[in-house]
Amino acid sequence: MSRVSIFGAGAWGTALAIVLGRKGVHEVRLWAREQEVCDVIASRQVNDVFLPGCPIPKSVSVTTQYEFCIQGADIVVCAVPSQHCRLIFQQIKKYLQPHMLLVSATKGLEQSSLLRMTSVIGEVVGGETSAPRVGALSGPSFAKEVAQGDPTAITIASEDAALAQTVQQTFSDASFRVYRNDDVTGVELGGALKNVVAIAAGVCNGLGLGHNSIAALITRGLAEITRLVVACGGREQTMAGLAGLGDLVLTCTGELSRNRSVGVELGRGRKLPEILTNMRGTVAEGIFTTYAAVGLARAQGIEMPITEQMHSILRDGKPPREAIHELMTRSAKSESKLDS
């Protein structure tokens, strides 16, 4: 039996708590920022705010207190939005113990530093003589389907083989299959950057474009993600796996994707501030990731035309149809996988 602490009671954090709770062998504590969410889960065993209709096992307890959530934990999972990851670990750092395994379940980049989440955690928690035992959980997974028990496969990435094996064994069950990977850079960047392409896929849908357009976008999106992954030290092979192609296809085509939904509304002519106002507290990580990805690509000298166009739409209000036209009329290229 393991005690697992999950920070973040949004849809994904709640779904992970359900996965662990339904096994019946783990004690799971879920931290919620909002008192309203905490009260609803405590009284009804369901998160009506972020994951309605999905019962939460009674082995899952909910709290707004950092210390209670983390006390005695074997595994600490962070499932908060990327821009809050640093603050959470600054708050809980004093409660962490050397034996605890730290897992990021957030798919994003920190906008201010351009860092991946495990790097953010390492900066906050790591000391001069020791580094935290940390991994990244990623892959094609809509929270609602995971909570419903639909068969799902994801990846735990860590350079710490023992951590990866422990997390794999802790989370895996008959409907939630966890694979191991030691390419943390590739897994985290793949999970973050696919959200940018998903916004672009939504734009195509909102403009009324067909399947040809989406197929081209996914394929060339994968190529530009791979270029940046390799430049940052990740492996090209990782992008053919769950955290690469798998997550990209899901997020670009699935109607449950918040990032795709943002793109759809942009394609229909709505402005970003209006779209964000109507999201009611949920987060589309691809917006922040687009800003960070452009900075990271420029720092690495990598061309990412799809990401650049999404950046212009999101930051500058560029008309989506104009962005698509510019992508289609760029200078002719060879279809080498890493060509731009």
SULJOKA-V667093 format. One record per pair of residues at least 6 apart in sequence whose ideal C-beta (glycine too) atoms are under 8 Angstrom apart, sorted by sequence separation. I is the first residue (numbers start at 1). J is the second residue. D is the distance in whole Angstrom. If there is no record, write none. Layout:
i=<I:I>
j=<J:J>
d=<D:D>
This chain:
i=<7:20:32:40:41:46:63:70:96:109:126:146:158:172:181:229:230:238:239:251:254:255:266:297:312:313:333:6:21:40:46:47:78:109:110:113:125:145:156:157:171:229:250:253:297:313:333:9:20:40:46:80:109:115:156:251:252:32:40:46:47:108:122:125:158:204:205:229:251:266:309:6:37:45:46:78:110:122:168:204:226:229:262:265:294:297:313:6:17:30:45:78:106:121:141:156:167:168:276:293:312:37:45:122:140:156:168:17:36:37:45:104:121:139:140:141:201:204:226:262:294:310:6:104:139:140:225:293:294:309:34:41:45:139:156:165:229:272:309:4:14:76:118:138:139:164:201:13:104:118:137:138:164:200:201:222:262:290:294:309:118:137:164:226:293:309:41:42:85:102:117:137:138:161:225:42:76:116:136:137:197:290:291:9:41:85:135:136:161:197:200:258:290:306:4:6:9:70:135:136:154:156:158:222:262:305:2:3:4:5:6:8:9:102:135:152:154:155:156:157:159:222:225:261:291:1:2:3:4:5:6:7:9:38:71:76:78:82:86:134:151:152:153:154:155:156:157:158:197:258:262:286:290:291:1:2:3:4:6:8:9:37:38:66:70:74:75:76:78:81:82:83:85:133:135:150:152:153:154:155:156:157:159:196:197:258:259:262:305:1:3:5:38:66:70:74:75:76:77:78:79:80:82:134:149:151:153:155:157:158:222:258:259:14:73:74:76:77:78:79:81:82:83:133:157:194:221:259:287:9:67:75:77:78:82:83:135:197:259:9:28:35:66:82:96:134:135:157:30:32:34:102:104:133:137:146:157:218:28:29:30:31:32:33:89:93:102:103:104:105:107:157:194:218:221:9:27:28:29:30:31:32:85:89:93:98:101:102:103:104:105:135:155:193:14:24:26:28:29:30:31:100:101:102:103:104:105:27:29:31:86:90:101:103:137:218:21:22:24:31:82:85:89:190:193:217:305:11:14:15:18:21:85:89:96:189:193:304:14:18:21:86:303:9:18:21:31:86:214:11:15:17:18:21:29:30:78:189:190:214:10:11:14:20:29:139:189:9:10:29:137:14:18:272:17:78:186:189:29:185:190:189:272:271:33:185:187:266:136:185:186:190:266:135:138:185:186:190:138:194:198:201:136:183:187:197:201:136:138:139:183:186:191:201:9:103:138:186:190:194:198:267:183:190:194:197:198:266:136:183:188:197:202:205:187:191:195:181:186:190:194:202:206:186:190:194:202:205:206:198:201:202:204:205:206:208:77:181:199:202:203:206:207:16:198:199:202:203:206:7:101:179:181:198:201:202:205:206:6:16:179:196:199:200:202:203:204:206:5:13:103:195:199:202:203:232:5:101:198:202:228:13:101:118:12:13:199:5:116:228:232:3:4:7:10:116:228:231:3:4:5:7:8:10:118:231:3:4:5:6:7:8:10:117:231:2:3:4:5:7:8:116:228:2:4:6:7:8:116:228:227:116:227:228:227:224:224:8:224:7:107:224:224:109:224:104:107:108:7:107:199:221:155:157:220:107:108:155:199:107:154:155:198:199:16:153:154:195:217:54:195:196:75:195:199:13:51:75:12:51:54:153:192:196:54:195:196:75:51:193:8:192:196:8:192:193:192:236:140:236:139:138:139:138:140:141:200:139:140:203:139:142:230:138:140:141:197:200:82:140:196:197:200:203:140:145:196:199:213:226:227:142:144:226:207:227:142:193:196:206:207:223:142:199:209:223:223:224:203:207:223:203:204:16:203:15:19:22:15:18:19:12:14:15:18:16:12:15:11:15:10:11:14:107:26:20:23:20:22:19:19:16:19:4:2:108:111:107:114:106:109:108:109:111:108:111:114:110:114:109:108:109:114:109:81:82:81:83:82:81:82:50:49:50:11:10:10>
j=<13:26:38:46:47:52:69:76:102:115:132:152:164:178:187:235:236:244:245:257:260:261:272:303:318:319:339:13:28:47:53:54:85:116:117:120:132:152:163:164:178:236:257:260:304:320:340:17:28:48:54:88:117:123:164:259:260:41:49:55:56:117:131:134:167:213:214:238:260:275:318:16:47:55:56:88:120:132:178:214:236:239:272:275:304:307:323:17:28:41:56:89:117:132:152:167:178:179:287:304:323:49:57:134:152:168:180:30:49:50:58:117:134:152:153:154:214:217:239:275:307:323:20:118:153:154:239:307:308:323:49:56:60:154:171:180:244:287:324:20:30:92:134:154:155:180:217:30:121:135:154:155:181:217:218:239:279:307:311:326:136:155:182:244:311:327:60:61:104:121:136:156:157:180:244:62:96:136:156:157:217:310:311:30:62:106:156:157:182:218:221:279:311:327:26:28:31:92:157:158:176:178:180:244:284:327:25:26:27:28:29:31:32:125:158:175:177:178:179:180:182:245:248:284:314:25:26:27:28:29:30:31:33:62:95:100:102:106:110:158:175:176:177:178:179:180:181:182:221:282:286:310:314:315:26:27:28:29:31:33:34:62:63:91:95:99:100:101:103:106:107:108:110:158:160:175:177:178:179:180:181:182:184:221:222:283:284:287:330:27:29:31:64:92:96:100:101:102:103:104:105:106:108:160:175:177:179:181:183:184:248:284:285:41:100:101:103:104:105:106:108:109:110:160:184:221:248:286:314:37:95:103:105:106:110:111:163:225:287:38:57:64:95:111:125:163:164:186:60:62:64:132:134:163:167:176:187:248:59:60:61:62:63:64:120:124:133:134:135:136:138:188:225:249:252:41:59:60:61:62:63:64:117:121:125:130:133:134:135:136:137:167:187:225:47:57:59:61:62:63:64:133:134:135:136:137:138:61:63:65:120:124:135:137:171:252:56:57:59:66:117:120:124:225:228:252:340:47:50:51:54:57:121:125:132:225:229:340:51:55:58:123:340:47:56:59:69:124:252:50:54:56:57:60:68:69:117:228:229:253:50:51:54:60:69:179:229:50:51:70:178:56:60:314:60:121:229:232:73:229:234:234:317:317:80:232:234:313:184:233:234:238:314:184:187:234:235:239:188:244:248:251:187:234:238:248:252:188:190:191:235:238:243:253:62:156:191:239:243:247:251:320:237:244:248:251:252:320:191:238:243:252:257:260:243:247:251:238:243:247:251:259:263:244:248:252:260:263:264:257:260:261:263:264:265:267:137:241:259:262:263:266:267:77:259:260:263:264:267:69:163:241:243:260:263:264:267:268:69:79:242:259:262:263:265:266:267:269:69:77:167:259:263:266:267:296:70:166:263:267:293:79:167:184:79:80:266:73:184:296:300:72:73:76:79:185:297:300:73:74:75:77:78:80:188:301:74:75:76:77:78:79:81:188:302:74:75:76:77:79:80:188:300:75:77:79:80:81:189:302:302:192:303:304:304:302:303:88:304:88:188:305:306:192:307:188:191:192:92:192:284:306:241:243:306:194:195:242:286:195:242:243:286:287:105:242:243:284:306:144:285:286:166:286:290:105:143:167:105:144:147:246:285:289:148:289:290:170:147:289:105:289:293:106:292:293:293:337:242:338:242:242:243:243:246:247:306:246:247:310:247:250:338:247:249:250:306:309:192:250:306:307:310:313:251:256:307:310:324:337:338:254:256:338:320:340:256:307:310:320:321:337:257:314:324:338:339:340:320:324:340:323:324:137:324:141:146:149:143:146:147:141:143:144:147:146:143:146:143:147:143:144:147:247:170:170:173:171:173:171:173:171:176:170:170:285:288:285:292:285:288:288:289:291:289:292:295:292:296:292:292:293:299:296:283:285:285:288:288:288:289:281:281:282:282:282:283>
d=<7:5:4:7:5:7:5:6:8:7:6:5:5:5:6:7:6:6:7:5:7:8:7:7:4:8:5:5:5:7:7:7:6:6:7:7:4:7:8:7:5:7:7:8:5:6:7:8:5:5:7:5:8:7:5:6:6:7:6:6:7:7:6:8:8:5:8:7:6:7:7:6:6:6:6:6:5:6:4:6:6:6:8:5:7:7:6:5:5:7:5:7:5:6:5:5:7:7:8:7:6:5:8:6:8:6:6:5:7:7:6:4:5:8:7:5:6:6:5:6:6:8:8:5:6:7:6:5:6:4:7:6:8:3:8:7:8:8:8:6:7:8:5:6:5:4:6:7:6:7:6:6:8:6:7:6:8:6:5:6:5:7:7:8:8:6:8:8:7:6:7:5:7:8:7:5:7:8:7:8:7:5:7:5:4:6:5:5:7:7:7:7:5:7:6:7:7:6:6:7:8:6:8:7:5:6:8:7:7:8:7:7:4:7:3:7:8:7:7:8:6:6:7:8:8:5:5:5:5:5:5:5:7:5:7:5:7:5:7:7:5:5:4:6:5:6:4:7:3:6:7:8:6:7:6:8:8:7:7:8:8:8:7:6:5:7:7:7:7:7:8:8:7:8:7:7:7:8:7:7:7:7:6:8:8:7:5:7:6:7:7:7:5:5:7:7:5:5:5:5:4:6:3:8:5:7:7:5:6:6:6:5:7:8:6:7:7:8:7:6:7:6:7:5:5:8:7:4:6:5:6:6:5:6:6:6:5:7:8:7:8:6:6:8:6:8:6:8:6:6:8:5:7:5:7:7:4:6:6:8:7:8:7:7:7:6:6:7:7:8:6:7:7:6:7:7:6:4:5:5:6:6:5:6:6:8:5:4:5:5:5:6:6:5:5:7:7:7:8:7:7:8:8:7:7:7:8:8:6:8:5:6:7:5:8:5:7:5:6:7:6:5:4:6:7:7:6:8:6:6:6:3:7:6:8:7:8:8:5:8:8:8:4:6:6:5:4:6:7:5:7:6:7:4:7:7:7:6:6:7:5:5:7:8:5:8:5:7:8:8:8:7:7:6:5:7:5:6:7:7:8:6:8:7:8:6:8:6:6:5:3:6:8:7:5:4:5:6:7:8:8:8:5:6:6:6:4:5:7:7:5:3:5:7:7:7:4:7:4:5:4:5:8:4:4:8:5:6:7:5:8:6:8:7:4:6:6:7:7:6:5:7:6:7:8:7:4:7:4:5:6:6:8:5:6:8:7:7:5:6:4:6:4:6:4:7:2:7:2:7:5:8:7:5:6:4:6:4:8:6:7:8:6:6:8:5:7:8:5:7:6:4:4:7:4:7:5:6:7:6:7:3:7:6:5:8:7:4:8:7:7:5:7:7:7:7:6:4:5:7:7:7:7:8:6:8:5:5:5:5:5:4:8:6:5:5:8:8:7:7:4:4:7:6:7:6:6:8:7:5:5:7:7:6:7:8:7:8:5:5:8:7:6:5:7:8:4:5:7:5:8:5:7:7:7:8:7:5:5:7:6:5:6:7:6:6:8:7:7:7:5:5:7:3:7:7:6:7:6:7:4:8:7:6:7:5:5:6:6:7:8:5:6:8:8:6:8:8:6:8:4:8:5:4:4:8:5:6:5:8:6:7:7:7:7:8:6:7:8:4:7:8:5:7:8:7:5:5:8:7:5:6:6:6:6:7:4:8:6:7:6:6:7:8:8:7:7:7:5:7:8:7:7:8:7:8:6:8:4:7:8:8:7:7:5:8:5:4:4:4:8:7:7:8:7:7:6:7:7:6:7:8:5:7:5:4:5:6:5:8:7:6:5:5:5:5:5:7:5:4:8:7:7:7:5:6:7:6:6:8:7:8:8:7:7:7:8>
